[in-house]
């Protein structure tokens, strides 16, 4: 192979791996195949262990998105799917790993841990064992996950599942020795180092069984394979007493955005990369609520502008505009709208000023049908003052801030003044494909000063997962692991009512819709998502009351 890194032009000569037999993760390997697998791995690893150049190579040192905040909901989905097949001892292994996952990753990356090349999926299903006439005895495929990391990861992953548990126990020491010998006479690790490294990395297979099963399309063979993997890898953990190496379980401290996060961000190259600023308010005394969003879709040279007002005794008034991307992310002007927004005091105050030609709808569902409304003039001059702890997501670049909102809005000259009413704002940047998933989002504010935020994301083929918080009047914040919702919708696509349950936090809330402010979202390729949004009043099961906003992203079926 050869590559010109300045142009990306490359030459690659491929050879035929056959004749060969493909490995089978479920059936397992013969002892001879297992020995071949560890010897060839040792020959690969030997010259590269601790290599300083590879340790600095950007293409090998990519940050993994897998953190405790991600594996926790994936494990919840794993238990929901396979729980009746998981033995108690194996469940203990999983729970201990998940509860200490971030600390475990940090521990295994400490200085002094031997690092090396990691294939990342070194298992039987990715191996071709050459038969008579083959150019080589073993061919390993699927190198797209190659990285630099704990050197014994591949060996631990292979040994943990390549053989039945009984065969692994019988031949374990011999296979470790075969790997160590294959490293060569100048290997910087001893046989004892190899055994200890494999012990510490035995959790890799447990993690892969959990995560991979939740992220790939479910099949009958896949179910059998993932249960086989879990059983064998958990037994490997228990046999080596690897649980004793895990750090104590820890709940990570909530993340907080920085002042720099309030700035606009440079886009990356993805077509659906976008940056958005969102803010809402609800004034139950006046029967008025509203929301604003500016979304900059940099690589499509477009921006989405939404500014809506609604209430039980008024039409829904909407600015719903797709406009050319502005040169200044903080100001936008067209023939029909003028917009300015700013975070004048980072993480403390945010201001929005809108003057626009809008449309009024006696039937808010007309917005979901893409129908025109009655022309009206709308203005918003509002300031969001922080009223709680700003909260940064772990899984994506986004933060949420509970607020008190003050200012004025008007429709065709009829003005409303809002004075320190509850509200929420958020800021998000990154790749956002609204047409690839459904969700429910909520930001609720109780009269006793409690703020509730939760989002439950539903990606086809993957378990749902939740993000959010419950924070009390003193701004003590508990991260939400699960947001459960039960909702009913009318035939027109608008929500009628819902119940939300936040856990941990133990808060269940019934919501009553007061105002409807939906929009219809159409992707560049024609996919349609209905985006019903409503400001609501809230009653918790323990008798507390409040107000806030709830939204649903509901993709319409295609085909």
C-alpha positions as CSV (number, residue, x, y, z in Angstrom):
1,X,0.0,0.0,0.0
2,X,1.1,3.6,-0.6
3,X,-0.6,6.9,0.1
4,X,0.0,10.6,-0.7
5,X,-1.3,12.3,2.4
6,X,-1.3,15.7,0.7
7,X,-3.9,14.6,-1.9
8,X,-5.4,11.5,-0.4
9,X,-4.5,9.5,-3.5
10,X,-3.5,5.9,-2.6
11,X,-2.6,2.5,-4.1
12,X,-3.8,-0.7,-2.4
13,X,-3.0,-4.2,-3.6
14,X,-5.4,-6.8,-2.2
15,X,-4.7,-10.5,-1.9
16,X,-7.1,-13.4,-1.7
17,X,-7.4,-14.7,1.9
18,X,-8.8,-18.0,0.7
19,X,-9.1,-20.9,0.9
20,X,-10.0,-20.3,4.5
21,X,-12.5,-21.1,7.3
22,X,-14.4,-18.3,8.9
23,X,-14.3,-18.3,12.7
24,X,-17.6,-18.7,14.7
25,X,-18.0,-16.7,17.9
26,X,-20.8,-18.9,19.2
27,X,-19.3,-22.3,18.3
28,X,-15.9,-21.2,19.6
29,X,-12.4,-22.1,18.4
30,X,-10.3,-25.2,18.6
31,X,-7.4,-25.0,20.9
32,X,-5.1,-24.9,17.9
33,X,-7.0,-22.0,16.4
34,X,-6.9,-20.2,19.7
35,X,-3.1,-20.7,19.9
36,X,-2.7,-19.4,16.4
37,X,-4.8,-16.3,17.2
38,X,-2.7,-15.4,20.3
39,X,0.6,-16.1,18.6
40,X,-0.2,-14.0,15.5
41,X,-1.5,-11.2,17.8
42,X,1.8,-11.4,19.8
43,X,3.8,-11.0,16.6
44,X,1.8,-8.0,15.6
45,X,2.0,-6.4,19.1
46,X,5.7,-7.1,19.8
47,X,7.4,-4.4,17.8
48,X,4.8,-1.8,18.6
49,X,4.4,-1.9,22.4
50,X,5.0,1.5,23.8
51,X,6.0,2.9,20.4
52,X,6.3,6.7,21.0
53,X,5.5,7.7,17.4
54,X,2.2,5.7,17.3
55,X,1.4,7.0,20.8
56,X,1.2,10.5,19.2
57,X,-0.4,9.6,15.9
58,X,-3.7,11.5,15.5
59,X,-5.3,8.7,13.4
60,X,-4.9,6.2,16.3
61,X,-5.6,8.6,19.2
62,X,-9.3,9.5,18.7
63,X,-11.4,10.2,21.7
64,X,-14.0,7.6,22.3
65,X,-17.6,8.8,22.9
66,X,-18.3,5.9,25.2
67,X,-18.6,7.2,28.8
68,X,-20.6,6.2,31.8
69,X,-23.4,8.6,30.8
70,X,-23.8,6.5,27.6
71,X,-23.3,3.0,28.8
72,X,-25.7,3.5,31.7
73,X,-28.8,3.8,29.5
74,X,-27.5,1.2,27.0
75,X,-27.2,-1.3,29.9
76,X,-30.7,-0.4,31.0
77,X,-31.9,-1.4,27.5
78,X,-29.7,-4.5,27.6
79,X,-31.3,-5.7,30.9
80,X,-34.8,-4.9,29.5
81,X,-34.1,-7.1,26.5
82,X,-32.1,-9.9,28.0
83,X,-32.7,-9.7,31.7
84,X,-34.2,-13.1,32.2
85,X,-31.2,-14.7,30.5
86,X,-28.5,-13.0,32.7
87,X,-27.2,-15.0,35.6
88,X,-27.0,-13.2,39.0
89,X,-23.2,-13.4,39.1
90,X,-22.9,-12.0,35.6
91,X,-25.4,-9.2,36.4
92,X,-23.1,-8.2,39.3
93,X,-20.2,-8.0,37.0
94,X,-22.1,-5.7,34.6
95,X,-23.5,-3.5,37.3
96,X,-20.1,-3.0,39.0
97,X,-18.5,-2.1,35.6
98,X,-21.3,0.3,34.6
99,X,-21.3,2.0,38.0
100,X,-17.6,2.7,37.9
101,X,-17.1,3.0,34.1
102,X,-15.6,6.5,34.0
103,X,-13.3,5.8,36.9
104,X,-12.2,2.5,35.3
105,X,-11.3,4.2,32.0
106,X,-9.3,6.8,33.8
107,X,-7.5,4.2,35.9
108,X,-6.5,2.1,32.9
109,X,-5.2,5.2,31.1
110,X,-2.9,6.3,34.0
111,X,0.8,6.8,33.2
112,X,2.8,3.6,33.6
113,X,0.1,1.4,32.0
114,X,1.6,-0.3,28.9
115,X,0.0,1.0,25.7
116,X,-0.1,-0.5,22.3
117,X,-2.0,-1.1,19.1
118,X,-5.6,-2.1,19.6
119,X,-7.6,-3.8,16.8
120,X,-10.7,-3.2,18.9
121,X,-12.7,-6.2,17.6
122,X,-10.2,-9.1,17.6
123,X,-12.6,-12.0,17.8
124,X,-13.5,-15.2,15.8
125,X,-16.1,-13.7,13.6
126,X,-13.4,-11.4,12.2
127,X,-10.9,-14.2,11.5
128,X,-10.2,-16.4,8.4
129,X,-8.2,-19.5,9.2
130,X,-6.3,-20.5,6.2
131,X,-6.6,-24.0,4.9
132,X,-4.3,-25.9,2.5
133,X,-3.2,-23.6,-0.3
134,X,-3.7,-20.4,1.6
135,X,-1.0,-17.7,1.6
136,X,-1.2,-17.3,5.4
137,X,-2.6,-19.2,8.3
138,X,-4.7,-16.4,9.7
139,X,-6.2,-13.3,8.2
140,X,-7.9,-10.7,10.5
141,X,-10.5,-8.3,9.0
142,X,-12.5,-5.3,10.2
143,X,-9.7,-2.9,11.1
144,X,-11.8,0.2,11.1
145,X,-11.8,0.4,15.0
146,X,-8.0,0.3,15.3
147,X,-6.7,2.6,18.0
148,X,-3.9,3.2,20.5
149,X,-4.8,2.1,24.1
150,X,-4.3,-0.5,26.8
151,X,-2.0,-3.0,25.1
152,X,-3.6,-6.2,26.3
153,X,-7.2,-5.3,25.2
154,X,-7.2,-7.5,22.1
155,X,-5.7,-10.5,23.9
156,X,-8.3,-10.2,26.8
157,X,-11.1,-9.9,24.3
158,X,-10.0,-12.9,22.3
159,X,-9.2,-15.2,25.2
160,X,-12.5,-14.2,27.0
161,X,-14.7,-15.6,24.3
162,X,-12.8,-17.6,21.7
163,X,-13.0,-20.8,23.7
164,X,-15.7,-22.4,25.8
165,X,-15.3,-21.5,29.5
166,X,-14.1,-25.0,30.2
167,X,-11.5,-25.0,27.5
168,X,-10.3,-21.5,28.4
169,X,-9.7,-22.6,32.0
170,X,-7.8,-25.7,30.8
171,X,-5.5,-23.9,28.4
172,X,-5.4,-20.3,29.8
173,X,-1.9,-20.3,31.1
174,X,-0.5,-22.0,28.0
175,X,-2.1,-19.4,25.8
176,X,-0.8,-16.5,27.8
177,X,2.6,-18.0,27.6
178,X,2.3,-18.5,23.8
179,X,1.4,-14.8,23.4
180,X,4.3,-13.7,25.5
181,X,6.8,-15.8,23.6
182,X,5.4,-14.4,20.3
183,X,6.2,-10.9,21.5
184,X,9.8,-11.7,21.0
185,X,12.9,-11.8,23.3
186,X,13.0,-8.1,23.8
187,X,9.4,-7.6,24.9
188,X,9.1,-4.8,27.5
189,X,6.6,-6.8,29.5
190,X,6.9,-10.0,31.5
191,X,4.5,-12.9,31.5
192,X,3.2,-11.7,34.8
193,X,2.6,-8.3,33.2
194,X,0.6,-10.0,30.4
195,X,-1.5,-11.9,32.8
196,X,-2.3,-8.8,34.9
197,X,-3.0,-6.7,31.8
198,X,-5.4,-9.3,30.5
199,X,-7.1,-9.4,33.9
200,X,-7.7,-5.7,33.9
201,X,-8.9,-5.6,30.3
202,X,-11.3,-8.6,30.8
203,X,-14.1,-6.0,31.2
204,X,-13.7,-5.0,27.5
205,X,-15.7,-8.0,26.4
206,X,-18.4,-7.4,28.9
207,X,-18.7,-3.8,27.7
208,X,-18.8,-4.9,24.0
209,X,-21.6,-7.4,24.7
210,X,-23.7,-4.6,26.3
211,X,-22.9,-1.8,23.9
212,X,-22.8,-3.7,20.5
213,X,-26.0,-5.5,21.1
214,X,-27.9,-2.2,21.6
215,X,-26.4,-0.5,18.6
216,X,-26.8,-3.1,15.8
217,X,-29.8,-4.5,14.2
218,X,-31.3,-7.3,16.3
219,X,-31.2,-10.8,14.8
220,X,-31.7,-14.3,16.2
221,X,-28.0,-15.1,15.8
222,X,-27.0,-11.8,17.3
223,X,-29.0,-12.6,20.4
224,X,-27.3,-15.9,20.8
225,X,-23.9,-14.4,20.1
226,X,-24.3,-11.5,22.6
227,X,-25.5,-13.9,25.3
228,X,-22.6,-16.2,24.6
229,X,-20.2,-13.3,24.8
230,X,-21.6,-12.0,28.1
231,X,-21.5,-15.5,29.7
232,X,-17.9,-16.2,28.7
233,X,-16.5,-12.7,29.4
234,X,-18.2,-12.5,32.8
235,X,-16.8,-15.9,33.7
236,X,-13.4,-14.6,32.6
237,X,-13.8,-11.6,34.9
238,X,-14.8,-13.8,37.8
239,X,-12.1,-16.4,37.2
240,X,-9.3,-13.8,37.3
241,X,-10.9,-11.9,40.3
242,X,-10.9,-8.8,38.1
243,X,-13.7,-7.2,40.1
244,X,-11.1,-6.5,42.7
245,X,-9.3,-4.1,40.3
246,X,-12.3,-1.9,39.7
247,X,-12.4,1.4,41.4
248,X,-15.3,2.3,43.7
249,X,-18.6,3.1,42.0
250,X,-18.9,6.9,41.6
251,X,-21.6,9.3,40.4
252,X,-20.0,11.8,38.2
253,X,-20.4,15.5,39.1
254,X,-22.9,17.3,36.8
255,X,-21.1,19.2,34.1
256,X,-21.4,23.0,33.7
257,X,-20.9,25.0,30.5
258,X,-18.1,27.4,30.3
259,X,-18.3,31.1,29.4
260,X,-16.8,30.3,26.0
261,X,-19.7,27.9,25.3
262,X,-22.0,30.9,25.1
263,X,-20.1,32.0,21.9
264,X,-20.9,30.9,18.3
265,X,-18.9,27.9,17.2
266,X,-17.0,27.1,14.0
267,X,-18.9,24.4,12.0
268,X,-17.4,21.1,10.9
269,X,-18.0,19.7,7.4
270,X,-21.1,17.6,8.0
271,X,-24.2,18.7,5.9
272,X,-26.5,18.6,9.0
273,X,-24.1,20.4,11.3
274,X,-26.1,23.2,13.0
275,X,-26.0,25.6,15.9
276,X,-29.1,26.7,17.6
277,X,-30.2,29.0,20.4
278,X,-33.6,28.3,22.0
279,X,-35.6,30.2,24.7
280,X,-39.1,30.0,26.1
281,X,-41.4,31.5,28.7
282,X,-44.8,30.8,30.2
283,X,-47.0,33.4,31.9
284,X,-50.1,31.5,33.3
285,X,-51.5,34.7,34.9
286,X,-51.9,36.3,31.5
287,X,-52.6,33.0,29.6
288,X,-49.5,33.6,27.4
289,X,-46.5,31.5,26.4
290,X,-43.9,31.7,23.7
291,X,-40.7,30.3,22.3
292,X,-37.9,31.4,20.1
293,X,-35.3,29.4,18.1
294,X,-32.6,30.4,15.7
295,X,-30.9,27.5,13.9
296,X,-27.9,28.1,11.7
297,X,-27.3,25.3,9.2
298,X,-23.9,26.4,8.1
299,X,-23.1,23.9,5.3
300,X,-26.5,24.4,3.7
301,X,-26.1,28.2,3.9
302,X,-29.5,28.5,5.6
303,X,-31.0,29.4,8.9
304,X,-34.3,28.5,10.5
305,X,-36.1,31.1,12.5
306,X,-39.0,30.3,14.8
307,X,-40.8,32.8,17.1
308,X,-44.2,31.7,18.4
309,X,-46.8,33.0,20.9
310,X,-49.9,31.1,22.1
311,X,-52.4,30.7,24.8
312,X,-55.9,29.3,25.6
313,X,-57.7,32.5,24.6
314,X,-55.7,33.6,21.6
315,X,-54.6,32.3,18.2
316,X,-51.2,30.8,17.8
317,X,-48.9,33.3,16.2
318,X,-45.9,32.0,14.4
319,X,-42.8,33.1,12.6
320,X,-41.6,30.0,10.7
321,X,-39.0,31.0,8.2
322,X,-36.1,29.4,6.3
323,X,-33.8,32.2,5.3
324,X,-30.2,32.6,3.9
325,X,-27.4,32.1,6.4
326,X,-26.5,35.4,8.0
327,X,-22.9,36.6,8.1
328,X,-23.3,37.5,11.7
329,X,-24.7,34.7,13.9
330,X,-26.1,37.3,16.4
331,X,-28.1,39.4,13.9
332,X,-30.4,38.6,11.0
333,X,-32.4,40.9,8.7
334,X,-34.7,40.1,5.7
335,X,-37.6,41.8,4.1
336,X,-40.0,40.3,6.6
337,X,-38.0,40.0,9.9
338,X,-35.4,41.6,12.0
339,X,-33.7,39.6,14.7
340,X,-31.0,40.2,17.3
341,X,-29.9,38.1,20.2
342,X,-27.0,38.1,22.6
343,X,-25.6,36.6,25.8
344,X,-24.5,39.9,27.3
345,X,-23.4,38.3,30.6
346,X,-22.2,34.8,29.9
347,X,-24.4,32.1,31.6
348,X,-26.4,34.9,33.4
349,X,-28.5,36.9,30.9
350,X,-29.6,36.3,27.3
351,X,-31.6,38.8,25.2
352,X,-33.8,38.3,22.2
353,X,-35.3,41.1,20.0
354,X,-37.6,40.1,17.1
355,X,-39.7,42.2,14.8
356,X,-41.3,40.1,12.1
357,X,-44.3,39.5,9.8
358,X,-45.9,36.4,11.3
359,X,-49.0,34.3,10.7
360,X,-51.9,33.8,13.1
361,X,-53.7,30.4,13.3
362,X,-57.1,29.8,15.1
363,X,-56.3,26.1,14.6
364,X,-52.7,25.5,15.6
365,X,-52.7,22.1,13.8
366,X,-52.7,24.0,10.6
367,X,-49.0,24.6,11.2
368,X,-48.4,20.8,11.2
369,X,-50.3,20.6,7.9
370,X,-48.2,23.4,6.3
371,X,-51.2,25.7,5.8
372,X,-51.0,29.5,5.6
373,X,-52.4,31.7,8.4
374,X,-53.5,35.2,8.7
375,X,-50.7,37.9,8.4
376,X,-49.9,39.7,11.6
377,X,-47.0,41.7,13.0
378,X,-45.1,40.2,15.9
379,X,-42.5,41.7,18.2
380,X,-40.5,40.2,21.1
381,X,-38.2,42.1,23.4
382,X,-37.3,39.6,26.2
383,X,-34.5,39.0,28.6
384,X,-33.8,35.6,30.2
385,X,-32.1,35.8,33.6
386,X,-30.5,32.6,35.0
387,X,-32.5,31.1,37.9
388,X,-30.7,27.9,38.5
389,X,-27.6,25.9,37.8
390,X,-26.6,25.8,34.1
391,X,-26.4,22.2,33.0
392,X,-24.1,20.8,30.2
393,X,-25.0,17.5,28.5
394,X,-22.5,14.7,28.6
395,X,-23.5,13.0,25.4
396,X,-23.5,15.9,23.1
397,X,-22.6,19.6,22.9
398,X,-25.6,21.3,24.5
399,X,-26.6,23.0,27.7
400,X,-29.8,24.0,29.4
401,X,-30.4,26.9,31.8
402,X,-33.6,27.6,33.9
403,X,-34.5,31.2,33.9
404,X,-36.8,34.1,34.9
405,X,-38.0,36.0,31.8
406,X,-39.0,39.7,31.6
407,X,-39.9,42.0,28.7
408,X,-42.6,42.7,26.2
409,X,-44.3,41.0,23.3
410,X,-46.9,42.2,20.9
411,X,-49.2,41.0,18.1
412,X,-50.6,43.6,15.7
413,X,-50.0,46.3,18.3
414,X,-51.6,44.5,21.2
415,X,-48.9,44.4,23.8
416,X,-48.1,42.1,26.8
417,X,-45.6,42.8,29.5
418,X,-44.1,39.7,31.2
419,X,-42.4,40.2,34.6
420,X,-40.0,37.6,35.9
421,X,-42.0,34.6,34.7
422,X,-40.6,31.0,34.4
423,X,-38.6,30.1,31.3
424,X,-35.8,28.0,29.9
425,X,-33.0,28.5,27.4
426,X,-30.6,26.2,25.7
427,X,-27.7,26.4,23.2
428,X,-26.7,23.4,21.0
429,X,-24.1,22.8,18.3
430,X,-23.1,19.8,16.3
431,X,-24.6,17.3,13.8
432,X,-28.4,17.3,14.4
433,X,-30.5,15.0,12.2
434,X,-34.0,15.7,13.5
435,X,-35.4,13.2,11.0
436,X,-33.4,10.2,12.4
437,X,-35.0,9.9,15.8
438,X,-38.1,10.9,17.9
439,X,-38.0,12.4,21.4
440,X,-39.9,14.2,24.1
441,X,-38.3,17.2,25.7
442,X,-39.5,19.1,28.8
443,X,-38.5,22.1,31.0
444,X,-40.8,22.5,33.9
445,X,-40.6,25.0,36.8
446,X,-42.5,24.3,40.1
447,X,-43.7,27.1,42.4
448,X,-41.4,25.9,45.2
449,X,-38.3,26.7,43.1
450,X,-37.7,23.2,41.8
451,X,-36.7,23.0,38.1
452,X,-37.2,19.8,36.1
453,X,-35.6,19.1,32.7
454,X,-35.7,15.8,30.8
455,X,-35.4,14.5,27.3
456,X,-36.1,10.9,26.3
457,X,-34.5,10.1,22.9
458,X,-35.9,7.2,20.7
459,X,-33.6,6.1,17.9
460,X,-34.9,3.3,15.7
461,X,-33.1,0.0,16.5
462,X,-31.6,1.3,19.8
463,X,-32.9,1.5,23.4
464,X,-34.4,4.8,24.4
465,X,-32.2,6.9,26.7
466,X,-32.7,10.0,28.8
467,X,-30.8,13.1,29.9
468,X,-31.8,15.8,32.3
469,X,-31.9,17.0,35.9
470,X,-34.0,17.7,38.9
471,X,-32.7,20.8,40.8
472,X,-34.1,22.2,44.0
473,X,-34.6,25.8,45.1
474,X,-31.0,25.9,46.3
475,X,-29.8,24.8,42.9
476,X,-28.6,21.3,44.0
477,X,-28.8,19.3,40.9
478,X,-29.4,15.5,40.4
479,X,-29.0,14.1,37.0
480,X,-31.9,12.2,35.5
481,X,-31.3,8.7,34.2
482,X,-34.8,8.0,33.0
483,X,-37.7,10.2,31.8
484,X,-40.8,8.1,31.4
485,X,-43.8,9.6,29.6
486,X,-47.4,8.7,28.8
487,X,-49.1,11.0,26.4
488,X,-52.2,11.2,24.2
489,X,-52.4,12.9,20.9
490,X,-55.4,14.0,18.9
491,X,-56.0,13.0,15.3
492,X,-54.7,16.4,14.3
493,X,-51.2,15.6,15.7
494,X,-51.5,17.9,18.8
495,X,-50.9,16.7,22.3
496,X,-53.9,16.5,24.7
497,X,-52.2,15.6,28.0
498,X,-49.3,13.7,29.4
499,X,-47.7,12.3,32.5
500,X,-43.9,12.6,33.0
501,X,-41.8,10.7,35.6
502,X,-38.3,11.8,36.5
503,X,-35.9,9.2,38.0
504,X,-33.8,9.6,40.1
505,X,-35.8,12.4,41.7
506,X,-39.0,10.4,42.2
507,X,-41.2,13.1,40.7
508,X,-44.2,12.3,38.6
509,X,-46.1,15.2,37.0
510,X,-49.4,15.5,35.2
511,X,-49.4,18.2,32.6
512,X,-52.3,20.1,31.1
513,X,-51.9,21.8,27.8
514,X,-52.6,25.6,27.9
515,X,-51.2,26.7,24.6
516,X,-50.1,25.0,21.3
517,X,-47.2,26.2,19.2
518,X,-46.1,23.4,16.8
519,X,-44.0,23.6,13.7
520,X,-43.5,21.3,10.7
521,X,-39.9,20.4,9.8
522,X,-39.0,19.2,6.3
523,X,-35.5,17.8,5.6
524,X,-33.6,18.6,2.4
525,X,-34.5,15.2,1.1
526,X,-38.2,15.6,1.8
527,X,-38.6,13.7,5.1
528,X,-41.2,15.3,7.4
529,X,-41.2,15.6,11.1
530,X,-44.1,17.0,13.2
531,X,-42.8,19.1,16.1
532,X,-45.7,19.7,18.5
533,X,-44.8,22.1,21.3
534,X,-47.0,23.2,24.1
535,X,-46.8,25.3,27.2
536,X,-48.4,23.5,30.1
537,X,-49.4,23.7,33.7
538,X,-48.0,21.0,36.0
539,X,-49.3,19.1,39.0
540,X,-47.0,16.6,40.7
541,X,-48.3,13.6,42.6
542,X,-47.1,15.2,45.9
543,X,-49.3,18.3,45.2
544,X,-46.8,20.8,43.9
545,X,-47.7,23.0,40.9
546,X,-45.8,24.7,38.2
547,X,-45.6,25.6,34.5
548,X,-43.3,24.9,31.6
549,X,-42.9,23.7,28.0
550,X,-43.0,20.2,26.5
551,X,-42.1,19.2,22.9
552,X,-42.2,16.1,20.9
553,X,-40.3,15.3,17.7
554,X,-42.5,12.8,15.7
555,X,-41.2,11.6,12.4
556,X,-43.9,10.7,9.9
557,X,-43.7,7.3,8.3
558,X,-42.3,7.3,4.7
559,X,-43.1,5.0,1.8
